Amino acid sequence: MGHGPAVKLGKDEAAAYKTKLGVKMFIGYTIVYFTFIIINATNPKAMEATIMGQTAAVLWGFGLISLALIQAVIYNHLCTKAESDMNS
């Protein structure tokens, strides 16, 4: 029993914008993550420092998770806006 798509899909005029935005956000996240890895590899004692009752490694980890979630919300907002502007 096959079901077709719920909506008729057409050409997405915002696809190029969404791709460029996604690549830029990926590069930004990669730079932050790479910095985290370099600090861990070259100066692991720095990650043992206690800040606000937690080690720097834990704070970096939560920061990376938070950054990913924030970027996802921003990406969704900007892409939704671009789709409504360009596809209507």
C-alpha positions as CSV (number, residue, x, y, z in Angstrom):
1,M,0.0,0.0,0.0
2,G,1.9,3.1,-1.2
3,H,1.1,6.6,-0.2
4,G,2.1,9.6,-2.3
5,P,3.6,12.8,-0.8
6,A,1.2,14.8,1.4
7,V,1.9,18.0,-0.6
8,K,3.0,18.6,-4.2
9,L,6.7,19.5,-4.2
10,G,8.1,22.1,-6.6
11,K,11.4,23.7,-7.2
12,D,12.9,25.3,-4.0
13,E,14.2,28.7,-5.0
14,A,15.9,29.0,-1.6
15,A,18.0,25.9,-1.9
16,A,21.2,27.7,-2.8
17,Y,20.8,30.1,0.1
18,K,20.1,27.2,2.5
19,T,23.1,25.3,1.3
20,K,25.5,28.3,1.7
21,L,24.1,29.1,5.2
22,G,24.5,25.5,6.3
23,V,28.1,25.3,5.1
24,K,29.0,28.5,6.8
25,M,27.4,27.4,10.1
26,F,29.1,24.0,9.8
27,I,32.5,25.7,9.3
28,G,31.9,27.9,12.3
29,Y,31.0,25.0,14.5
30,T,34.0,23.0,13.2
31,I,36.3,25.8,14.2
32,V,35.0,25.9,17.7
33,Y,35.1,22.1,18.0
34,F,38.6,22.0,16.5
35,T,39.7,24.6,19.1
36,F,38.3,22.3,21.9
37,I,40.2,19.3,20.5
38,I,43.5,21.2,20.1
39,I,43.3,22.5,23.7
40,N,42.7,18.9,24.9
41,A,45.6,17.5,22.8
42,T,48.2,20.2,23.5
43,N,47.3,21.4,27.1
44,P,45.0,18.9,28.9
45,K,45.7,20.6,32.2
46,A,43.8,23.6,30.9
47,M,40.6,21.4,30.8
48,E,41.1,20.5,34.4
49,A,40.7,24.1,35.6
50,T,37.6,24.6,37.7
51,I,35.2,27.3,36.7
52,M,31.9,28.0,38.4
53,G,32.2,24.6,40.2
54,Q,32.8,22.6,37.0
55,T,35.8,21.7,35.0
56,A,36.6,23.6,31.8
57,A,36.0,20.4,29.8
58,V,32.5,20.0,31.1
59,L,31.7,23.7,30.3
60,W,33.2,23.3,26.8
61,G,31.1,20.2,26.3
62,F,27.9,21.9,27.3
63,G,28.9,24.9,25.3
64,L,29.3,22.8,22.2
65,I,25.9,21.2,22.7
66,S,24.3,24.6,23.3
67,L,26.0,26.0,20.2
68,A,24.7,23.2,18.0
69,L,21.1,23.8,19.4
70,I,21.3,27.5,18.9
71,Q,22.6,27.1,15.4
72,A,19.8,24.7,14.6
73,V,17.2,27.2,15.7
74,I,18.8,30.1,13.8
75,Y,19.2,27.9,10.7
76,N,15.5,26.9,10.8
77,H,14.4,30.5,11.3
78,L,16.5,31.9,8.5
79,C,15.6,29.0,6.1
80,T,11.9,29.3,6.8
81,K,12.1,33.0,6.1
82,A,14.1,32.5,2.9
83,E,11.6,29.9,1.7
84,S,8.6,32.1,2.3
85,D,10.3,35.1,0.6
86,M,11.7,33.2,-2.4
87,N,9.1,30.6,-3.1
88,S,6.0,32.7,-3.1
